[in-house]
Amino acid sequence: MEEPRAVPAEEVVEFTVIVSGSGVQARITREALEDHFGAGASPESWVRAYVANAARIHRAVEGLVQGGVARPVIVRTAHF
């Protein structure tokens, strides 16, 4: 599985989650990382916040996939 990576131009962290045996491309917004996981302004802090909270973020992705959202899945602050 790929390492998470920050995409500063889009203010997201990209990552892959395994849902029902398949890889799902997903992104979490900077806003969600700052609002719910204590990320700072730097892209490096977004990745650190993602890594430290990956289990909770992955559960949000799983719920969105099960709800039928389009892909790539974008996790926003309202999803927490």
C-alpha positions as CSV (number, residue, x, y, z in Angstrom):
1,M,0.0,0.0,0.0
2,E,1.2,3.5,-0.8
3,E,2.4,5.9,1.9
4,P,0.1,8.8,2.5
5,R,1.2,12.0,0.8
6,A,0.4,15.7,1.2
7,V,-0.9,17.6,-1.8
8,P,-0.4,21.2,-0.8
9,A,-1.9,22.7,-3.9
10,E,-5.2,20.9,-3.1
11,E,-4.8,21.1,0.7
12,V,-5.3,17.3,1.2
13,V,-3.5,14.2,2.2
14,E,-4.0,11.3,-0.3
15,F,-4.0,7.7,0.9
16,T,-5.4,4.3,0.1
17,V,-7.8,2.3,2.3
18,I,-8.7,-1.4,1.9
19,V,-12.5,-1.7,1.9
20,S,-14.0,-5.2,1.4
21,G,-10.7,-6.4,0.0
22,S,-10.3,-3.6,-2.6
23,G,-8.0,-0.6,-2.5
24,V,-10.0,2.7,-2.4
25,Q,-8.2,6.0,-3.2
26,A,-9.1,8.6,-0.6
27,R,-8.3,12.1,0.5
28,I,-8.8,14.0,3.7
29,T,-8.9,17.8,3.7
30,R,-6.5,20.0,5.6
31,E,-9.6,21.5,7.3
32,A,-10.6,18.1,8.7
33,L,-7.1,17.4,9.9
34,E,-6.8,20.7,11.6
35,D,-10.4,20.7,13.1
36,H,-10.4,17.2,14.4
37,F,-6.8,15.9,14.6
38,G,-4.6,18.8,15.7
39,A,-2.8,19.3,12.4
40,G,-0.9,22.6,12.0
41,A,-0.4,24.7,8.9
42,S,2.4,22.7,7.3
43,P,1.8,19.8,4.9
44,E,4.2,17.7,7.1
45,S,1.9,18.2,10.0
46,W,-1.1,17.1,8.0
47,V,0.6,13.8,7.2
48,R,1.6,13.3,10.9
49,A,-2.0,14.0,12.0
50,Y,-3.2,11.5,9.4
51,V,-0.8,8.8,10.5
52,A,-1.6,9.3,14.2
53,N,-5.3,9.0,13.5
54,A,-5.4,6.7,10.5
55,A,-7.8,4.1,12.1
56,R,-10.5,6.7,12.7
57,I,-10.0,8.3,9.3
58,H,-10.2,4.9,7.6
59,R,-13.5,4.1,9.4
60,A,-14.9,7.3,8.0
61,V,-13.8,6.3,4.5
62,E,-15.4,2.8,5.0
63,G,-18.7,4.4,6.0
64,L,-18.6,6.7,3.0
65,V,-17.9,3.9,0.6
66,Q,-20.7,1.8,2.1
67,G,-23.0,4.9,1.6
68,G,-22.1,4.9,-2.1
69,V,-20.1,8.1,-2.5
70,A,-18.1,8.7,-5.6
71,R,-14.4,8.0,-5.8
72,P,-11.9,9.1,-4.9
73,V,-13.5,9.5,-1.5
74,I,-13.0,12.9,0.0
75,V,-13.2,13.0,3.8
76,R,-14.3,16.5,5.1
77,T,-14.6,18.0,8.5
78,A,-18.3,17.4,8.5
79,H,-17.7,13.6,8.4
80,F,-16.5,13.6,12.0
